[in-house]
Amino acid sequence: MLPAIEVHKLSKWYHLRADLPAEYHTLRDALAGALGRLAGRRPAPVRTVRALDAVSFEVRPGEVVGIVGRNGAGKSTLLKLLAGITEPTGGRAVLRGRVGALLDVGAGFHPELTGRENIYFSGAILGMKKAEIERKLDAIVAFAEVEEFLETPVKFYSSGMYVRLAFAVAAHLEADILLVDEVLAVGDLAFQRKCLGKMEAVSEEGRTVLFVSHNPAHVKRLCGRAIWLERGRVRFDGNAHEAVARYQASLLAPPDDPATSADGFVAWRLVGEPDPFTLDHEGPVTLEITIAVREEVRDGLHALVLQTPDGLRVAGWGFQGVRLSPGTHRLHYRFPTLPLRPGSYRWFAGLWDGGETVDTLLFPRPLVIATPAHSVLGDTWAGVLNVPCALEVKKTP
């Protein structure tokens, strides 16, 4: 049987002027450069960024493969090349069958069309006939839970509604190959579980899934195989548990200077604690997260999530209207209390600007809670809260 996905030495290089980040290379910049050369001004040096560098692999029909790696490793670039959104610099990719892609919040939707119209629009792009789409319409709407807003233009949808409908469309419209980028972080825990269950069902139907995620629990649950990308190249391709373990081990290496080499979420620490990664009291607590952005964030939606190592969400917070100028910033979060049972926890952070993903990251370094336990320490059913409780027994007369 032929592979569902066949990738051979696939590369994507960007040639950038050294004095401008990639986002600023517009037609205006090109014209300005041409006029400058005519005036005798020496052009700025050009640097080459290898977003993807001679990547090769195959995926069998019905296989679910995870893609893991740091920010900037080439994961999203790979999916965009496979989806045909951008052209490769070199190499080739062959995808056999209909391709459904969910690569960003609302990607592929027309903002002026209603939810119903976008379902038909997406199906038409996949090459489906109207009768096929109508057979799936009720299932899509029920899965996305947007019945009340089906006739509303999607430009009025929240990011969560966007994701629910976009995922439902991609998963239900009988695509042979499903490409999913890190978008499930926008949804709540119940929606994440529903999506993971649907992707498992999709694979059991013989369809192929390529899944980019920063959540190791999701990758290990859903994927039998994973590919670890680093600096645009394949570092490991094999068992998902081993791929995640190798990738996480690499994250323990000393980080580069965040002000000069990183982009997106860089690091976290507890402010004012003897050990910046361990909490031995219940509060108050100040968390600091460092983020570096290359382009101004004008109307950001920022999410912060605390979860257990196996992916159970403990709490989540959302912040709208975030503005960040280009450069490195320290974000401070103040909690009056964090009454958690002793153990390790993980911080997840996400930032979106105008529906476009700036960065999402599940920080590899855990938060260690070292407070005395008020509940039975060895019982996992006791939950995650460390709340004292007194028992008083009263005998009934």
N, C-alpha and C positions, 0 to 999 in steps of 0.2 A: 504494500500500500504506500502511495506517495505521501510525503509529509504534508501536514496542513500548513505549516509555515517553514519556509526554507530561506535562511539568511546566509549569504556568502560574502565575506570581507566587506561588510556594509560600513561605510564611513560618512561622516558629516563634519566638514571643516568650515570654520568661519574666518575670513581674513578681515581683520579689524585695524583701524587706525589706532595707534598706541595711546593717543590722547583722548579717545572717546570710548566709553563702554558700548556694548553691542546695541543697546536700546536707542542710542542717539545717531545711528547710521541711517539717515533718511535721504530722500532725493535732494532735499535742501543742502545737506552736508556734502553730497556728491557734487552738486553744482558749485558750492562754495570752494571745494577743493580744486575743481577744474579751473575756475576763475583765478584762484591763487596761483596755480601753475603757470597760467598765461601771464600773470603779473611778475613771474620770476621768483615767487616764494617757494622755498623748499618744502616738499610735502612731508607731513608727519610720518614717522616710520610705521610700518604695518606689521602686526603680530598675527600669528595663526593660532586659533583655538580649535583643538581637535575634540569636538563634543562626542564623537563616536569614531573609533579607530579600528578598522578592519575586524569587525565583530562577525563571528560565524556560529551558527547553531541551527538545529532542526527541532521541530515540535510535531509529535505524532497527532493524528486526529483523536479528539477526546482527551488529550492530556491537559492538565492544569499546571502551568509553570509560573512560579513567582519570580519577580525581578527585584533584587535588593541592591542597596548601595547608598553612598553618601549623597548629599545634595551636590548637583553638578557632575555626577558620575556618568550621566548619559541615559538614564532610565526613560525620562519623558521624551527625549530626542528620539530614542529607539522606537517608542510607540507612535510618535508622529510620523516617522518615516514609514513604518508598517501600515499606518492608516492612510498614507498618501497625502498628508497635509503639507509635507515639505519634501523636496527632492534630495536624494543622496549625492554626496561629492564623488563617491566611488562605491563599487560593489553593487550587489543586487539583492532584492528580497522578493520571494514568490509566495503569495498567499492564495490558497486554493479554496474558494467558496466565498459566500457573503461575509462581509466584515462589519461588525457592530463595534463602535468605538465610544468609550466614555472617558475622555481625556481631560476635561476641566468642567467646572461648574457651569452648566448651561451650554456647553460646547455643542454646536450643531443645531441649536434651536434658533428660530427667527423671533426676535423679541416682540414684534408687532402681532404675531399670530397667537391664537389661543392655544391652550393645552391640547384640545382635541385636534386642531389644525396641525400642530407640530407633530403629533403622533403620525398623522397621514403623511406629513412632509418627510419625516425621518424614514418611514417605511418606503416611500417612493425613492429616496436616495439609495436605499438598500436594494432597489429593483423589485420590490414586492408589488403585487397587484392589489387593487382596492379591496377585493373580496378577502384576500389573505389578512390584510390589516384589520378589517372589520371583525374577523373571527377572533382576533386577539385583543380587541379594544377593551372589552369589559375586564379582562384579566389584568391588563396594563393599568387601568384606572383604579381597580381595587388594590393592586399591589402598591401603587404610588400614594394612595389615600388622598387624592386631590379631587374627589367628586364635586365638591362645592365650587371649585375654581376651574372646572374643565373648560368653561366658556370664557375665561378671563385671559387676556394677553399675558404671556409668560414674563413680560418685562415687569409685571407687578408681583411676581412670585418672590418669596424669600429664597435664600440660597439653599435651605433645606428642602423646600418644595421643588426647586430646580433639580436637585440631585435625585430626589425620589422619582420624579417623572422621567428624567434622563436615563436613570438606571433601569427603570421598568421598561422603557422603550427598547433600550439596547438588549436587555435580557430576554424579552418576550417576542421580538420580531424575527425569530428564527434565523438569526445570523449563525453561520457555521463557525465563525471565529469571533470571540469577544475579547476586545482589548480594554482593560480597565486600569486607569491611573489612580493615584492616591486621592480619591474623592470621597470615600466612605467616611472619612474623619469628620465631614460636615454633618452627617446624620447622627441621630441619637443611638443609644446602645441597642434598642429594640430593632431599629432600622438596619443597623450593621449586621445583626444576627440574621435578619430576614434576607439581606443581600448575600451573605455568605451561604445561607441555605439554598438560595436560588442558584448561585454559581455552582454549588455542589450538584444540584439537580441538572443544570445545564450540561455539566461534564458527563453525568451518567447517561444523558441522552446522546452522547457521542460527539458533542460539540467541544471546541477547543477554547481554552481560556489562557490569556497572558495577563498576569496580575502584578502591577507595581504597588508596593506597600512599604511603609516604614514600621508597620506593626508586626513584630515577629510572630506573635501568637496567631494572627490571621494567616500568615504565610505557611506556618507549620500545620495549621488545621486544614487549610484548603488545598495546598500544593504537595504533590509527591516529589516534585523536583523544583529547584530554584537556581537562578543564574545570578552570581554576584558580579556587578560591574564596578570598576574602579578606574577613574580618569579615562573613561571612554573605552575601556578594554575589559574582556572577560577574565576575571580572576579565578572564578570557580564555577563549574557547571555540574550539578549532581544532586544528591539527596537534599531535600529542603532543610531538614534539621541540621545537617552538616554545613550547608551553605550559610544558614543564619548564624550558627555558632562561629564559623570562621569570620564572617562579616562583623559580628559583635566583638570578637576578640581584637579585630583591627581597630575598632573605635577606642580601645583602651590606650592606644599609643598617644603620646603627648600631642595636643592640638597645635596647629600653627597659630601665629599671631592673628587674632580675629580681625584686627583693624586693617590688615594688609592682604590677607589671602583668602578669607572666607566670605561667603555670601549667604544670606538667610540667617536662620537661628544658629547660634554658634555654641553657647555654653550657658549653664545655670549655676547658681550658688545661693546659699542662705546668708543673708547679710547679718553681721554681728554675732555669728555663732563660732565657738572654738573650732569646730569641724564644719566647714561650709556645706557638707553633704549629709550631715547627721543631725537629727532633732531629738533632744532629750527632755523636752517639755512640751506642753500643749498650746503654748502661745503667750503673747502675740508673736507672729512670724512674718518676716519680710523676705520674699523670694525675689531674686534678681535674674533676669534673662538677658543675654547679650544678643543683639541682632544687627547684621550689616545689610544695608540695602543699597543698590546701585542707582535705582530710579526712585523719584519721589512717590511716596504713598499718599494719595490725596484724600481718599475716603475709605479707609481700611476697615475690614471686619476681622477682628482678632479673637481667636479662641484659645483658651487654656484649659487643659484637662489633666486630672490626676487619676491614675489607674493602677491596678495591681499588675504584677508581672505577667499574669495570664490574660490580660486585656480587659478585665472587669473595670468599668468606669466607676470611680468613687464619687467624683464631683466634676463639674465643668462650669466654666464662666465664659461669657461673651462680652466683647467690648466693640462698640460701633463708633464710626467717625474718627478712627485712628489716623493721625497724620505724622509722617516721618520724612525728613529730608534725606538726600543721599548721604551715606556715611554710616558710622557705627553708633548704636544707641543702647542704653541700658534701661530695661523696662523693670519697674519695681511694682510688686504686688504685695499688699498688706492684708494679712489674715488675722482676725482677733483670736482665732483658735484653730488648731488642726488636731482634733481628738481621734487619732488613728491608733489602731492596734499595732503593737511592735511588729516590725517586718520591713520589707523593701517595697517601694512604690516607684512609679515612673511618671515623668511630666511629658505631656504632649502639647505642642504649640503649633498653631496654624495662623496664617495671615493671608487675606484675600483683599484685592483692591479692584473695585468695579466688576466683581465676578471672576477676575483672573487670579490664579494662585500665585502669590509671592513666594511662599515657602510653607512647608509642613514638616515637622520633625518630631519623632518620638525619641527623646534624649536617651542615649545609651546608659549614662551614669544614673544609678538609682538614688532615690531619696530613702535614707535609712531612718526609721522611727525606733528610738531606743528608750521610750518611756516605759515605766512599770505597767504591766497589763492589769486591767481591772476585770477582764473576763478570763475564761479558761484558755490558756495560751495554745494548747495543743489541738484545739477543736476548730477545724476550718469552718464549721457551720456557724460559728460565733460571729461571723461577719467581719467588717472592717473598722467599725467604730469602737473606740476605747472609752466607754462611758461607765462611770461607777454606778452601782445599783445596790441598794440596801434591801434586805428581805426581813419582813416582820411577819411572824406566824401568830395568828389569833384563833384560838379554839372556839368553835361555835358552841354556845351554851346548850 
